[in-house]
Amino acid sequence: MDERIMPIFLRRSVREYSDAPVEERDVLALLEAGMAAPSARNLKPWHFILIKDRKILHRITDIHPAAQMLNQAPLAIAVCGNRDVSPHFWVQDCAAATENILIAAAMLGLGAVWLGVHPREERERALKELLGIPEKFGLLCLISVGVPKANPEPRTQFDPSRIHREQW
């Protein structure tokens, strides 16, 4: 593992959290990191919904079967993209913002996990209705965030067999 890029290796999917809240300063740092992502033509189609309400978090778990950690997580972030602003690249732009948030969470000592929504139409439609997201926005994913119960070790998944030079 190359120590120079350790923040990337610290990013792990964390699904179990302590009872501690996520501090507002950390929430703003996560969003600032997300908005520092690259964006096609610098259109920045992203919008973020912060969800702390226990009732809403519980309702999300009824819609998204892999989101059961939201029953204990203190925060979820919905990552949305304005399809009118960037009809062709909102997904890539929001994915870059999501990865920045996940790496920033690890650097802040928080745990997080990416919960895919788009392109699962039934999941996206139900969650957009629950969260009041306007039609012109796509919902790429949810990010569960909390103070981890345990800190997983950094890891690399480097596989040289997947590297091709010049041609396949």
NORLIN-V27784 format. One record per helix or strand of 3 or more residues. SS is the DSSP state (a for helix, b for strand). FROM is the first residue (numbers start at 1). LEN is the number of residues. If there is no record, write none. Layout:
[[SS,FROM,LEN] [SS,FROM,LEN]]
//
This chain:
[[a,3,8] [a,24,11] [a,40,3] [b,46,6] [a,54,10] [a,68,4] [b,75,8] [a,90,18] [b,111,6] [a,121,11] [b,137,10] [a,160,3]]
//
